[in-house]
Amino acid sequence: MADTAALFQPIHLGAIASPNRIAMAPLTRGRAGESRIPNDLMVEYYRQRASAGVIIAEATAISEQGYGWDQAPGIYNDAQVAGWQKITDAVHEAGGKILLQLWHVGRASHTDFQPNGERPVSSSAIAIQGEAHTPQGKKTYEVPRALELNEIPGIIQQYVNATKRAMSAGFDGVEVHGANGYLLDQFLRDGVNQRTDAYGGSIENRARLMLEVTQAVIATWSADRVGLRLSPNSTFNDLSDSNTVATFTYVAEQLEPLGLAYLHVVEALPGHFMHTEGERAAPAIRKAFSGPLILNGGYDAESGADAIASGAADLISYGIPFIANPDLPARFRSGAELNAPDPATFYSRGKQGYTDYPSMQAS
């Protein structure tokens, strides 16, 4: 059996004590229903996975404007807060820790989701190539509206409001979603951002919104309760950057003095379906950022333990393995066989492929 001891050392992510180095990655599953309110099915799903060192709950819309995934949950009204409270209570009762990922999808939305049928917003008026999955079926992504300068404070306020609601709902912290081609990533990377004002052009300008949002969330709660997720080489949602390593090294350097609970970097390993060719940014980020670093993207128990033992990471977050294995840490510790995931049910409705994967005791 491979040596996985490094995965089972305790660690503090800021104020959050993690009993192991196995984080559950945020996983969009579309089980909140048309109401967008977390429900009892989601309570059971997260309770089952409470043995993760920390659970980073699925991407959650911070506003109606920020919404863009059918039947994903929100955190912008009182009913959603109450729904999330049941989940955080269940995870805490099971001995776990759980953070909420704050999500504004930007141009990765559609007028079918937007209040009053408005156009989605982004850094620039450039559409995603492809189709959106709307409540009315697949539709071509629309050209978004570039945010005006005077709208930026309102966007930041959406993150502040969501952070306050996450605190009220009993979360242990929040993760700012700066990855996977959503709004903050749309500002950061020059494949989309064509602005000529203070939020476009140079790396410093393109990083401005992400850093302002992160600072505002910190000011609302506390730096030791706030993480940030980045995806340097991801092309998801039709995004790219002309100098990935320089862009993300700058971001890490600016985050370094803030005292974040952690930085979460998605950079898939070769063989993973999200792997892209090119120089990895994670080593440069690691040099620039001295706080806890979580890596994600195709790790198994052995490669995850190796990354921690080598100093490349402090934790590893696992996505698909946690979908299929609610007791993933126990399986990693014992070397037990993993359940096979069923991709056909990743985004379906109901408990199939969601809460019905067996634990070792039940299998």
VENSUL-V168632 format. One record per helix or strand of 2 or more residues. SS is the DSSP state (hx for helix, st for strand). FROM is the first residue (numbers start at 1). LEN is the number of residues. If there is no record, write none. Layout:
BEGIN
[[SS & FROM & LEN] [SS & FROM & LEN]]
END
This chain:
BEGIN
[[hx & 5 & 4] [st & 11 & 3] [st & 16 & 3] [st & 22 & 3] [hx & 40 & 9] [st & 54 & 8] [hx & 78 & 16] [st & 98 & 6] [hx & 115 & 3] [st & 121 & 2] [st & 131 & 4] [st & 137 & 4] [st & 145 & 2] [hx & 149 & 20] [st & 173 & 5] [hx & 183 & 6] [hx & 203 & 4] [hx & 208 & 13] [hx & 223 & 3] [st & 226 & 5] [hx & 244 & 13] [st & 262 & 5] [hx & 282 & 7] [st & 293 & 4] [hx & 301 & 9] [st & 315 & 4] [hx & 320 & 5] [hx & 328 & 7] [hx & 343 & 3]]
END
